[in-house]
Amino acid sequence: MEKVSATVIELHDAVQRFVRFGLVDQKFVQKDPFIYFDHFNISAPTVFANHPHSGFESVTYVVQGELFHGDNAGNKNVLGPGGIQNMCAGGGIIHREIPIGVANGLNLWVNLPHDKKRIPCDFQVSRKVQIPTLQNEGATVRVLMGNSLGMRSRIQTQQPTVMLDIMLNSGSSHTQPIDRTWTTFIYTMQGTIVVGAVTIKTRHTADISGGDFIKFENETEDKKPARFFFFSGIPLKESMYIHSKGNHAYVMESKDAALEMEKLYNKRVDGFEE
């Protein structure tokens, strides 16, 4: 079968992005399997003190600055520029995050399948120097998570996903293979990129569908590089309920299951021991 180009089916600015990914509606599908996304910029003395999670994986990528992570499983890590970590909350974890100076980066939550909602928590880290990188005619592609372009990242989620950091010099392009059965979107952090007849400006997300590959081009008149992030994952197509209070979040298969997790946290048992 002849391969065809995918297209941009929806385009959203930063404000809409938060609405689409925020905890808006208990019945939402979001971008299955992705359930939350944020481009953060936080600075000391901000502290995200100990708080619980369950039922999903939280992926954090630092673009600038440093971010400390610590949890009740004994993991401690300072994530620097170009580093990425994946905290699998599984059946329960308590963690804290503290910026060292200023920290700028991305946070992505990936849902866990029903049969993995209660697996033991896990923690993965990949430093900048450990991230597989492809450079080709003005395009630099870093495989932050999953497998792509014949490269495998150290960061792997339970539900297969791909996350790429792509930099295009002025006048350059990159053609990315995609699986049309996967959920795919991009987020532009710097500059402007063109996909077919669609121009995507800084701090916009674009949903992509309907093909086997997608071509990204940097045609900006200011001759500056463009930087964007590519996300793709196999949708779960399962029920989901998010119960959240402040920074506390339980992403489970039902309301009853989420409330049960909160009870376990309040008792400090079954993964929520401090």
N, C-alpha and C positions, 0 to 999 in steps of 0.2 A: 504494500500500500504506500502510495506517495505521501511523504511527510508534508504537512501544511503549517503555515505560520499561525501562532496564537495571536490573540488581540487583547487590548485593554478593554474590559467590559464595564468597569466603574472607576471613577477617580474622585478622591476625597482630600480636602485640605486638612491641616493639623487639627482644627477644632472638631471637625466631623470624625476624624480618626479616633479621638478619645471617646466620643459618643459611641462609635461602632464597637470599640474594644472594651469600653468601661463596663462596670457591673450595672447594666441598665435594666435587664429584664430576665427573670428566672427561666423564661422559655426560649431564650435566644440560642441560635446555633453558632453565632459568631463566625469565625473563619475556621471551622472544624478542620484539624484538631487544635488550632490556635485559639486561646480563649482570652488573652490579654496581651497588650503591646504598649510600650511606653518609651519615648525618647526622653531620658531624664537628665537633669542638670542639678546636682545637689552639692551643698558645701557645708563644711563644719561651721557651727557646732551641731548641725542636724544629726540626729541619731535615730535609727530605726531599731528601737530596743527589742528584746526578745518577744517574738510573736509566732503563733503556730500556723502550719499549713498541712494539708493532706490532699491526696488524690490527683496531683499534677506535678509537672517538672517546671522549674523556674530557671530560665537561661539568661545569664547576664554577660554583656559584652561591654568592656570599657574602651572608649575612644580616647578620652583625655583624663588625666589624673589617676587617682588610686581609690579603691574601694575595699574595705575590710569586710570579710564574712566570717562569722563564727556560729556554731550550732551545737545542740545538745548531744550530737553523735561524736563530738570531739574534733570536728573539722574546723581548721582555722586557715585563712588564706587572705593575702593581700593581692588583689587583682590590679595589674598595671595596664598601661596603654597597649591595645592590641591583644589583650588576653581575654579569654572567655571561660565561663564556668557553667556547669549544669548541676543544680541541686534538685534531685528527685525526692520530693516530699513523701511519696508512697503512702504508707499507713500512718504517718505522723512524724513531724519534725518541728523543733523550735529553733529559730535562728535570729540573728541580728546582723545589721549592716551599718557600717559607719564610713562616711567619706573621709579621706585623708586630704585635707585641703578642699579641692574641688574635684568632683567626679562627674564626667559626662559620658553617657553611653546608652545602651538599649537593654530593655528587659522584656522578655517574651515568656509567656506561660504556655506550655504544651499539655494538653489533656492526657490523662492516662486511660487506657482501656478498662472496662469494668473488671476484668479478671486480673488487673495489675494495680488496682486502686489501693490495695493494702500490702503491697510488697515492702520489704525493708527499705529505708531511706538510703540514698546513695549520693556521692559527690564526685564530680569530674572537673578537672582543670586542664586548660591548654594555654601555655604561654605563647606570646607572639612568635617566637622563634620556632615553635613546634607546629605552627599552622601551615598546612600545605598551600603552596602559592603557585599560580600560573601567570606568566607575563608574556604578552603577545601583541606586538605592534601597537603600543600605546595603551593597552588594556591590562590591568592587574586584577586578578581574581583570587581571593583568599577563601578557602573552604573552611568556614568556622564550625560547621556542624553537619553531620551526615556524610554522604558520599556523592561526589559529582566530578565530572570531567576526568575520570580515571583516578581521582584522589580520594583518600579517606581521612576524615578528621578524627582526632582523639575524642571528640564530643559526640556521643550517640544517644539519641532519645529512645525510649521504649517504643513509641509509635514513630515509625520512620519519618524523618524530616530532613530538610536541607536548608542551611543558612549560609549565604555568600556575602562577602564584602567586596564590592566591585568599584574600581576606580578607572575612569576613562579620561585620558588626556583629550584636549581639544582636537576634534576631527577624527577621533578613533571610535571603534565600535566593538561590541561583543555579542556573539550569538550563543544563547544558552538553551541546551536541550531541556525539555520539560515533559512530564507525564500528564497527559490530559485528564487522567482520573484523579490527580492530586489537586489539592487546594493551593493556589499560587498567588502571591502578591509581592509588591516591592515597596520600599520606602526610600525616598530621596532625602539625603542628609545635606548634600552640597551641590550647587549648580543645577543645571537643567538637562534632562535627557529626552530623547525623542524615540517613540515606539510607533512605527508606521506613520500615521497622520496625527498621532496624539503627542502633545508636549506635556511633560511632567516636571513641574517646578519644585524648588526646595520645600521640604517638609510637607510632602504630599504622599499618600499611598495610592497605589493603582492595583486593582484586581485583574488578574490575567487568566484567560481561559480559551479553550477551543482549538488547540493546536499541539504540535509536537516540538516546537522551538519558538524562541522569541529573540528578536534582534534589538539591542539597545545602542543608541548612537548619541554622541556628544557633539551637538551642532551649535553650541553657544557662541555668540558673537564676541564675548569678552575674552575668548581663548583660554578660559580657566578650566581646570579639571572638574569633572562631575563625579560625585561619590554616592552610591546608593546600595541598598541591601535587598537581597533576593531571598524570599522565604517560600518553601514548598513542603507539603506534608500530606500523608495519606489520611483522608477523613475517616473518623471513627463511625459516624452515623449511629451513635448511641445516645441514650438519654443522659442528661447532665443537670445538676443543680448546684448553684454556687451559694454558699452561706458565708457572709462576710460581715465583720464588725471591725471597723478601723483597718488595721493591717492584718487582722486574723482572716484567713480564707480557707474554706473547706470545699473542695470541688468533687462532689460525689455523684453516684448514679441516681440518687433520689434525695428528697428533702429529709426523710427519716434517717438516711445514712449520714447525711451532712450534720444533722443535729446530734447524732450519736457520737460523731467525731468530736464535736464541741464538748460533750459530756466527758469523754475520755481525757481531753485536754484539761478540763476543770478539775479532774481527779488526779492529773499528772501521772497517767498510766499508759501502757501499751504504745510506747514510742514517744510519748510526751513528757517523759521524766526529765526533770531539770538537774 
